[in-house]
Amino acid sequence: MVSRSSLRYGSTGRLQWACQPGGFKNSRGSDHWRASPYAWWAPGCHPSDRKAMRRHRRCARYNSDVADLEDLVGERLMFGLPGPTLRDEDVRLFKDTRAAGLILYRRNFESPAGLLRLLEALEGALGRRLLVATDHEGGRIVMLGGATTIFPDNLAVGAAGEATFAHRQGLVEARELRRLGVDLNLAPVLDVLTERYSPNIGIRSYGKDPATVARCGVTRIRGMKRGGLSACAKHFPGKGHAPLDAHLALPTIDSTWAEMHATHLPPFLEAIAAGVDCVMTSHPVYPNLDPARVPATFSRPIVEDCLRNQLGFGGVIASDDLEMGAIGERSPVGEAAVRAAQAGHDLLLACHTEAAQRAVAAALLDAYRANRLPRRGLEAAAERVRRLREERGARFEGGPPARDLDGPPLASAIAARAVTSVTAGHGDFRRALNGRVSVVFPRFSELAPRITIEPEVADERLYLEGAFAPAGIAPEVVLVGIEPTADEIGVAAARAAAADATVLFLYDAHLLASNRALLEAVGTRARALAVVLLRDPYDAALLAPGVLGITAYGFRRCQLDAVIARLAYP
């Protein structure tokens, strides 16, 4: 249906489009004639205007094509906002680029009510519904922690050995995120770990067994779908064995197609068969999968040929953030968006800076106008994104934002089942807990600018005293930095020497030399020592014989509670 518009003569004497609420009028006189936008054939059209109107109809069709192109390109864009309140610049960005997607980060969340105001204000200003997404993986990757259950990391879910945990988690997070207005959760991670060190994925993965990763990931996807939330499987074709963090630099993964099919692709195949709505690709270079040696984000053999055609995925293919360091090494962000579109992506993410976001939109428009990218592919990609957006109903579903009542007990149950002893230690350690106990613990509050820290553990000393109290243990707490100083290490070692038992909560000693020094100093002087591995379990290789090593595969409050309970009540 064509909107009611008229033609108007401007100062140059040319006809111009103009909205007339009362009908279609010629600006030379409101009663001179009335016509539709197709006035060249309309009975009421003044004959002298017909040639001009035919010419202007062609111009109008061109203008309509331009508008259509901008709308179609905008349908493929997902941008982030810089803060928790809406600015005029934010509205202009989304209006100018027609971006149809919004990704939410911690910087956008101060309170549930504030987030709801942000979404309502932006969509109200735009007059259209957006596709709203967030990274809610669980564990250390949580963006909207104030009104959601913070579950253990995926490696804990895999170690718990009960696939129904993942399904129930998916259902709980769907209820919680839909109340906050989220349509799409950029989870689960389906990357499979190997014996190779993984600096970026680690505890974000369900484990080393492809069957476990597939089982946990698919059951969680089904839980999310049951709760009305779309899921996104990532990072295709699998980067659990990437030697570098793609946020910082471009990794190269040398696996062959045979190796990928044996280990890394099965979880994605299962997710596709289960009807996952979205798949996100990864940035690393896979030279044995694409001889062009380009990042997978730019690789048509990986994205279009494998994922879309060979595996038959018909949903939305999303890029990872195009502002990551891995991509910046190879291409300016605008050109990166064009190359990602050429590879076969539907949804293109530029998550952080307005300059990059505008560059992405402009580069895509230029590429389509220059026929570098095919119009048919644009229309198909935009339609897939539109269908995903329209699958969701109202913006906010399920009542006011709140943690689901089933969430915290479920998180605690997963954490308790996941606790694993990585070294046996001496059998008398738990008897030593009846004496004087020293606890060495990192100040997690230092991480608050970078990740969500639960308020219950932000005051570390108060948390630890309360967590050990039910077992009748009154620990002497020694707090150290995430990267402890020499003075802090000296104090911790001295307290360990004076205690009957020492519990050291260790943070990434395999990466941080200061934490290796802390482990060595405390281990040398402690009479009886237990080490709790707080993040990836790679630190187990650093533990000396006789040290009790234990992990819950993460540092969330439910996981800390679980390891303390295991130490106190074996």
C-alpha positions in Angstrom: 0.0 0.0 0.0 1.5 3.3 -1.1 1.5 6.1 1.5 -0.6 9.1 0.8 1.8 11.7 -0.6 1.6 14.5 -3.1 3.9 16.3 -5.5 5.0 19.8 -4.8 6.9 22.3 -6.9 10.0 23.6 -5.2 11.8 26.8 -5.8 13.4 25.2 -8.9 10.1 24.5 -10.4 10.6 20.7 -10.0 8.0 18.5 -8.4 8.8 17.3 -4.9 7.1 14.7 -2.7 5.2 16.2 0.2 2.9 14.7 2.8 -0.6 16.1 2.9 -2.8 14.9 5.7 -5.9 15.9 3.9 -5.2 14.4 0.6 -2.8 14.8 -2.4 -2.5 18.4 -3.5 -0.4 20.4 -6.0 1.4 23.2 -4.3 0.4 25.7 -7.0 -3.1 25.7 -5.5 -4.8 23.4 -3.0 -7.8 23.0 -5.2 -5.9 22.8 -8.5 -5.9 18.9 -8.6 -5.9 15.9 -6.4 -4.0 12.8 -7.4 -2.2 9.7 -6.0 1.5 9.0 -6.4 0.4 7.4 -9.6 -1.2 10.7 -10.8 0.2 10.3 -14.4 -2.7 7.9 -15.1 -5.2 9.2 -12.6 -8.3 10.8 -14.1 -7.9 13.9 -11.9 -4.4 14.6 -13.1 -3.8 17.9 -14.9 -2.5 17.0 -18.4 0.3 19.5 -18.3 1.7 17.7 -15.2 1.8 14.2 -16.7 5.2 14.3 -18.2 6.8 15.8 -15.1 5.0 13.3 -13.0 6.2 10.4 -15.1 9.7 11.7 -14.6 9.2 12.1 -10.9 7.7 8.6 -10.6 11.0 7.3 -11.8 12.8 9.5 -9.2 10.4 8.3 -6.5 11.1 4.7 -7.4 14.9 5.4 -7.1 14.4 7.1 -3.7 12.3 4.2 -2.6 15.1 1.8 -3.7 17.6 3.8 -1.7 15.4 3.7 1.4 14.9 0.0 0.9 18.6 -0.6 0.6 19.3 1.3 3.8 16.5 -0.6 5.6 17.9 -3.9 4.4 21.4 -3.1 5.4 20.2 -1.9 8.8 18.4 -5.2 9.4 21.8 -6.8 9.4 23.4 -4.5 12.0 23.7 -5.2 15.7 25.3 -2.4 17.7 26.0 -1.7 21.4 25.4 1.5 23.4 28.0 3.3 25.6 26.1 3.6 28.8 23.0 2.9 30.9 21.0 6.0 29.8 19.8 6.9 26.3 21.5 9.9 24.6 20.4 11.9 21.6 23.5 10.6 19.8 22.4 7.0 20.4 19.0 7.7 18.8 20.6 9.4 15.8 23.0 6.4 15.4 20.1 3.9 15.2 18.0 6.2 13.0 20.8 7.0 10.6 22.0 3.4 10.2 18.6 1.8 10.6 20.3 -0.8 12.8 17.8 -3.4 13.8 19.9 -5.1 16.6 21.0 -4.0 20.0 23.5 -5.9 22.2 23.5 -5.2 25.9 26.6 -5.1 28.1 27.4 -4.5 31.8 27.9 -0.9 31.0 24.2 -0.7 30.0 22.9 -2.2 33.3 22.6 -0.3 36.6 19.3 -1.7 37.7 16.4 -3.7 36.1 14.2 -0.6 36.1 16.9 1.4 34.4 17.4 -1.2 31.7 13.6 -1.3 31.0 13.6 2.5 30.7 16.6 2.3 28.2 14.9 -0.2 26.0 11.5 1.6 26.1 13.1 4.9 25.3 15.1 3.7 22.4 12.3 1.7 20.7 9.9 4.6 21.4 12.2 7.1 19.8 12.7 4.8 16.8 9.1 3.7 16.5 10.2 0.1 15.8 11.1 -3.1 17.6 14.7 -4.1 17.9 16.3 -7.5 18.2 17.9 -7.3 21.7 20.7 -9.7 22.6 23.2 -10.2 25.4 26.1 -12.5 26.3 24.7 -14.5 29.2 26.9 -17.6 29.1 26.9 -18.1 32.9 30.0 -18.2 35.1 32.4 -15.5 34.4 30.5 -14.1 31.4 27.4 -12.4 32.8 26.1 -9.0 31.7 22.9 -8.5 33.5 23.7 -9.9 36.9 21.4 -7.8 39.1 18.2 -9.6 38.1 19.4 -13.0 37.0 20.8 -16.1 38.6 24.5 -16.4 38.2 25.2 -20.0 37.4 28.5 -21.9 37.5 30.7 -21.9 34.5 30.0 -24.3 31.7 32.9 -26.6 32.6 31.2 -27.1 36.0 27.9 -28.0 34.3 29.8 -30.6 32.2 31.7 -31.9 35.2 28.4 -32.3 37.2 27.5 -35.0 34.7 23.7 -34.4 34.6 22.3 -33.0 31.3 19.0 -32.1 33.0 21.0 -29.4 34.8 21.7 -27.6 31.5 18.0 -27.8 30.4 16.8 -26.4 33.7 19.4 -23.6 33.5 18.2 -22.7 30.0 14.6 -22.5 31.1 15.5 -20.4 34.2 17.6 -17.9 32.2 15.0 -17.7 29.5 12.4 -16.6 32.1 14.8 -14.1 33.7 16.1 -12.6 30.4 12.6 -12.3 28.8 11.5 -10.3 31.8 14.4 -7.9 31.1 13.4 -7.6 27.4 16.1 -9.8 25.9 15.2 -11.8 22.7 18.5 -13.6 22.0 21.1 -15.1 24.3 24.5 -15.3 22.7 25.0 -18.7 24.3 25.8 -21.5 24.7 29.5 -22.0 24.0 29.9 -25.2 22.0 33.7 -25.1 21.7 35.4 -28.3 22.7 38.5 -28.2 24.8 41.6 -30.4 23.9 44.9 -31.1 25.6 46.1 -27.9 24.0 46.0 -24.8 26.3 43.0 -22.6 25.8 43.5 -19.0 27.1 40.1 -17.7 26.0 37.6 -20.5 26.2 38.7 -22.6 29.2 35.9 -22.9 31.8 33.5 -21.4 29.2 33.4 -24.8 27.6 31.5 -27.9 28.7 34.6 -30.0 28.5 36.9 -32.1 26.3 34.4 -34.7 25.3 32.4 -33.7 22.2 29.4 -35.8 23.3 29.3 -34.0 26.7 29.5 -30.6 25.0 26.8 -31.5 22.6 24.5 -33.0 25.2 24.8 -30.1 27.6 24.6 -27.4 24.9 21.6 -28.9 23.1 19.6 -29.5 26.3 20.3 -25.9 27.4 19.2 -24.6 23.9 15.9 -26.6 24.3 15.4 -25.1 27.8 15.8 -21.6 26.4 13.5 -22.3 23.5 10.9 -23.7 25.9 11.1 -20.4 27.9 10.7 -18.2 24.9 14.3 -17.2 24.4 16.4 -17.6 21.2 19.8 -19.2 21.6 23.0 -18.8 19.7 25.6 -21.6 19.4 29.2 -20.4 19.2 32.0 -20.2 18.1 31.7 -22.1 14.7 33.6 -24.1 13.6 35.1 -24.4 17.1 38.0 -22.6 18.8 38.4 -24.5 22.1 42.0 -25.2 21.0 42.9 -21.7 19.9 46.4 -20.7 21.3 45.5 -17.0 21.6 42.6 -14.9 22.8 40.9 -13.5 19.7 39.8 -10.4 21.7 43.5 -9.4 21.7 45.2 -11.1 18.7 44.5 -13.3 15.8 44.9 -17.0 16.5 45.8 -19.7 14.0 44.3 -23.2 14.4 46.0 -25.9 12.2 43.2 -28.6 12.5 42.2 -30.4 9.3 38.6 -30.9 8.2 38.9 -34.5 9.4 40.0 -33.4 12.9 37.2 -30.7 13.0 34.6 -33.3 12.0 35.9 -35.7 14.7 36.0 -33.3 17.6 34.8 -29.8 17.1 31.9 -29.9 14.6 29.6 -32.5 16.3 28.2 -30.1 18.9 27.2 -27.7 16.2 25.6 -30.5 14.1 23.5 -31.5 17.1 22.5 -27.9 17.8 21.4 -27.4 14.2 19.4 -30.6 14.3 17.8 -29.3 17.5 16.6 -26.1 15.8 19.0 -23.5 17.2 18.0 -20.1 15.9 21.5 -18.6 15.5 25.1 -19.6 15.1 28.0 -17.3 15.8 31.3 -17.8 14.0 34.8 -17.4 15.3 37.7 -15.2 14.2 40.7 -17.5 14.1 42.5 -18.5 10.9 42.1 -22.1 9.9 44.7 -22.6 7.1 43.8 -26.3 6.5 40.1 -25.4 6.1 40.6 -22.4 3.9 43.9 -22.1 2.0 43.3 -18.4 1.6 44.5 -18.1 5.3 41.9 -15.5 6.2 40.0 -15.3 9.5 37.0 -17.6 9.6 34.9 -14.4 9.8 36.0 -13.7 6.2 36.0 -17.3 4.9 33.2 -18.3 2.5 34.3 -22.0 2.5 33.8 -22.1 6.3 30.7 -19.9 6.6 28.6 -20.2 3.4 29.9 -23.5 2.0 30.2 -25.5 5.2 27.7 -24.0 7.7 25.0 -22.9 5.4 25.2 -25.4 2.6 26.9 -28.6 3.8 25.4 -28.6 7.3 22.1 -27.1 6.1 21.8 -24.4 8.7 18.9 -22.2 7.8 18.9 -19.7 10.7 20.8 -16.5 11.4 24.6 -16.6 11.1 26.1 -13.9 13.2 29.7 -12.6 13.3 31.6 -12.2 16.5 32.4 -8.6 17.4 34.1 -7.0 14.4 35.9 -4.5 16.8 38.0 -7.3 18.3 41.8 -7.1 18.1 41.9 -10.3 15.9 40.0 -8.6 13.1 41.7 -5.2 13.5 45.0 -6.9 12.7 43.7 -7.7 9.2 41.2 -5.1 8.1 39.6 -1.8 9.0 36.2 -2.4 10.6 34.2 -1.2 7.6 36.0 -3.5 5.2 35.7 -6.3 7.8 32.0 -6.0 7.7 31.9 -6.2 3.9 34.2 -9.3 3.9 32.0 -10.9 6.7 28.9 -10.3 4.5 30.7 -11.8 1.5 31.6 -14.9 3.6 27.9 -15.5 4.3 27.0 -13.8 7.6 23.5 -12.4 8.2 24.0 -10.4 11.4 27.1 -8.2 11.8 28.2 -7.1 15.2 30.0 -3.9 16.0 29.6 -3.6 19.8 31.5 -0.7 21.3 32.3 2.5 19.4 30.0 4.8 17.4 32.8 5.5 14.9 33.2 1.8 14.1 29.5 1.3 13.9 29.0 4.1 11.4 31.9 2.9 9.4 30.3 -0.6 9.2 27.0 0.8 8.0 28.6 3.1 5.4 30.9 0.4 4.1 28.1 -2.0 3.6 25.9 0.6 1.8 28.8 1.5 -0.5 29.5 -2.2 -1.2 25.9 -2.8 -2.3 25.7 0.3 -4.4 29.0 -0.7 -6.1 27.6 -4.2 -6.7 30.5 -5.7 -4.6 27.7 -7.5 -2.7 24.6 -9.1 -4.3 21.2 -7.6 -3.6 19.6 -11.1 -3.5 21.9 -12.2 -0.7 21.1 -9.0 1.2 17.4 -9.6 1.0 17.7 -13.2 2.1 20.0 -12.3 5.1 17.7 -9.4 6.2 14.7 -11.8 6.0 16.4 -14.3 8.2 17.1 -11.6 10.8 13.6 -10.2 10.6 12.1 -13.7 11.2 14.2 -14.1 14.2 13.2 -10.8 15.6 9.5 -11.4 15.0 9.6 -14.8 16.7 9.5 -13.0 20.0 6.2 -11.5 21.2 6.0 -8.6 23.6 9.2 -6.8 24.6 8.9 -7.9 28.3 7.3 -11.2 29.1 6.7 -13.1 32.3 6.2 -10.2 34.8 8.6 -7.7 36.4 12.3 -8.4 36.4 13.3 -10.8 39.1 15.5 -13.9 39.8 13.5 -17.0 39.1 12.8 -18.9 42.4 14.3 -22.1 40.9 17.5 -20.4 39.9 19.7 -20.1 43.1 19.0 -23.7 44.3 19.7 -25.0 40.9 23.0 -23.1 40.7 24.0 -24.4 44.1 23.2 -28.0 43.1 25.3 -27.8 39.9 28.2 -26.3 41.8 28.1 -29.0 44.5 28.0 -31.8 42.0 30.9 -30.3 40.0 33.5 -30.0 42.8 36.5 -32.1 41.8 39.7 -33.1 43.6 42.6 -32.7 41.3 45.3 -33.9 43.7 44.8 -36.1 46.8 46.9 -34.4 49.3 47.7 -35.8 52.8 44.9 -37.5 54.7 45.4 -35.4 57.8 44.6 -32.1 56.2 41.0 -32.1 57.4 42.0 -32.9 60.9 44.3 -29.9 60.7 41.2 -27.7 60.1 40.3 -28.2 63.7 43.3 -26.0 64.7 44.4 -22.6 63.6 43.3 -21.9 60.0 44.7 -19.4 57.6 42.8 -18.5 54.4 44.6 -16.7 51.5 42.2 -15.1 49.1 42.4 -12.7 46.2 40.6 -9.4 46.2 38.0 -10.1 43.6 36.6 -6.6 44.0 39.6 -5.5 41.9 38.0 -7.2 38.9 34.7 -5.3 39.3 35.5 -2.9 36.5 35.9 -5.8 34.1 33.4 -8.5 35.1 30.3 -8.9 37.2 31.3 -9.5 40.9 28.4 -10.7 43.1 27.9 -8.3 46.0 27.9 -11.2 48.4 31.6 -11.8 47.7 32.7 -8.2 47.0 33.5 -7.9 50.7 35.9 -10.9 50.6 36.7 -11.0 54.3 33.1 -10.9 55.4 32.1 -13.6 52.9 34.9 -16.0 54.0 34.2 -15.6 57.7 30.5 -16.4 57.1 31.2 -19.3 54.7 33.5 -21.1 57.1 31.5 -20.4 60.2 28.9 -23.2 59.8 31.8 -25.7 60.1 33.0 -24.1 63.3 36.1 -22.6 61.5 37.1 -19.1 62.3 39.8 -18.4 59.7 42.5 -15.8 59.8 41.9 -14.2 56.4 44.8 -12.8 54.3 43.7 -10.8 51.3 46.1 -10.4 48.4 45.8 -8.7 45.0 44.7 -10.4 41.9 48.5 -10.1 41.1 49.9 -10.0 44.6 52.8 -7.8 45.6 56.0 -9.1 47.2 54.9 -7.7 50.5 51.5 -9.5 50.3 53.2 -12.7 49.4 55.5 -12.4 52.4 52.6 -11.8 54.8 50.6 -14.8 53.3 53.7 -17.1 53.7 54.2 -16.0 57.3 50.6 -16.6 58.2 50.7 -20.0 56.6 53.8 -20.9 58.7 51.9 -20.0 61.9 48.7 -21.9 61.0 47.9 -25.6 61.5 46.1 -25.6 58.1 46.2 -23.1 55.1 43.7 -22.8 52.3 45.0 -20.9 49.3 42.5 -19.7 46.7 44.7 -19.6 43.6 44.0 -17.4 40.6 45.6 -18.2 37.2 49.1 -19.0 38.5 49.9 -20.6 35.1 49.5 -17.1 33.6 50.6 -14.7 36.4 54.1 -15.0 37.7 53.2 -13.3 41.0 50.6 -16.0 41.7 53.2 -18.7 41.0 55.4 -17.0 43.5 52.5 -16.9 46.0 52.0 -20.6 45.6 55.7 -21.4 46.0 56.0 -19.2 49.1 52.9 -20.5 50.8 53.6 -24.1 49.8 57.1 -23.9 51.2 56.0 -22.7 54.7 52.5 -24.2 55.2 52.2 -27.1 57.6 49.2 -28.5 55.7 47.9 -26.9 52.5 44.8 -27.1 50.3 44.8 -25.1 47.1 41.5 -24.1 45.5 41.8 -23.5 41.8 39.6 -20.6 41.1 39.4 -20.4 37.3 40.8 -22.8 34.6 42.2 -26.0 36.1 45.5 -25.6 34.4 47.1 -24.6 37.7 46.8 -28.3 38.9 50.1 -29.0 37.1 51.9 -26.6 39.5 50.8 -28.3 42.7 53.5 -30.1 44.7 53.1 -33.6 46.0 51.1 -33.7 49.3 49.1 -30.6 48.5 45.3 -31.1 48.3 44.0 -29.6 45.1 40.4 -28.9 44.6 38.3 -27.0 42.0 34.7 -26.1 41.2 35.7 -24.7 37.8 35.0 -21.1 38.6 34.7 -18.4 41.3 31.0 -17.6 41.5 29.5 -17.5 45.0 27.7 -20.8 44.5 31.1 -22.4 43.5 33.0 -20.9 46.4 30.3 -22.2 48.8 30.6 -25.6 47.3 34.4 -26.0 47.6 34.4 -24.6 51.2 31.7 -27.2 52.1 33.7 -30.0 50.5 36.8 -29.0 52.5 34.9 -28.8 55.7 32.6 -31.8 55.2 34.4 -34.4 53.0 
